[in-house]
Amino acid sequence: MPIVAASTFGTVVAIMLSAFFTGALARLAVPGPDPMPAWLTVSIGLVGSAVGGLVGAALSGGNSFVISLAAFGTAILLVVAYRRFVQGRPAFGPDALRPPRRGLGIEPYRERLRRAGLDPNKTLQEQFLERQAGRGGAEPPDEEGETQDLVRKLEDLHRAGVLSDEELTAKRAQLLGG
């Protein structure tokens, strides 16, 4: 009996991994940020695979390519439905690129954006263009307060392990003009 239990456990793990990848790919197929817990990604992948697989099998008579395509397509539709009905935002167009205001796991995501110095109500592109316009192009900031603010953000990235010592030194010298 232990062989059957190990085989069943392996099958369950394989199904969960497959569901996670299906859900993650479905999230990537829809433009814009989709922060959600891992369990929701797995659930979208599982439901999409099950429902889409059954429909694909019924329509194609068991063609594995059609079954896989239907499963993936159904998972994408579930992401679009989640975005539309739970997050209350479109799946496509300029507003799809804005960070969501509601949904599962949204508050921690919005707080991480704030801590990173980003506005959670604007797209990254809008924020980049605003900052570039405020600087008069690609020139470095000329206000002392803004420069010190950027240096503090670099040091935060260094403490978080995103920047190495060398990268921090180079970027700090670039900002301070030395």
SULKA-V325817 format. One record per pair of residues at least 6 apart in sequence whose C-alpha atoms are under 8 Angstrom apart, sorted by the first residue. I is the first residue (numbers start at 1). J is the second residue. Records with the same first field share a line. If there is no record, write none. Layout:
# SULKA-V325817
I: J ; J
This chain:
# SULKA-V325817
16: 42 ; 46
18: 45
19: 41 ; 42 ; 43 ; 44 ; 45 ; 46 ; 49
20: 38 ; 41 ; 42 ; 43 ; 45 ; 46
21: 42 ; 45
22: 42 ; 45 ; 46 ; 49 ; 72 ; 75
23: 41 ; 42 ; 43 ; 44 ; 45 ; 46 ; 48 ; 75 ; 76
24: 41 ; 45
26: 45 ; 72 ; 73 ; 75 ; 76 ; 79
27: 34 ; 76 ; 79
29: 76
30: 76 ; 79 ; 80 ; 91 ; 92
31: 91 ; 92 ; 96 ; 97
32: 91 ; 96 ; 97 ; 98 ; 99
33: 96 ; 97 ; 98 ; 99 ; 100
34: 83 ; 99 ; 100
35: 104 ; 105 ; 106 ; 109
36: 103 ; 104 ; 105 ; 106
37: 104 ; 105
44: 75 ; 78 ; 79
45: 72 ; 75
47: 75
48: 71 ; 72 ; 73 ; 74 ; 75 ; 76 ; 78
49: 68 ; 70 ; 71 ; 72 ; 74 ; 75
50: 71
51: 71 ; 74
52: 67 ; 68 ; 70 ; 71 ; 72 ; 73 ; 74 ; 75
53: 67 ; 68 ; 70 ; 71
54: 67
55: 67 ; 70
56: 62 ; 63 ; 66 ; 67 ; 68 ; 69 ; 70 ; 71
57: 63 ; 64 ; 66 ; 67
60: 66 ; 67
80: 91
83: 89 ; 90 ; 91
84: 90 ; 91
86: 102 ; 103
87: 100 ; 101 ; 102 ; 103
88: 102
89: 95 ; 96 ; 100
90: 96
97: 123
98: 120 ; 121 ; 122 ; 123
99: 110 ; 120 ; 121 ; 122 ; 123
100: 106 ; 121
101: 107 ; 121
110: 120
113: 119 ; 120
114: 120
116: 153
118: 124 ; 127
119: 127
132: 138
135: 141 ; 142
140: 175
141: 147
147: 175 ; 176
151: 172 ; 175
154: 163 ; 168 ; 171 ; 172
155: 168
157: 163
158: 164 ; 165 ; 168
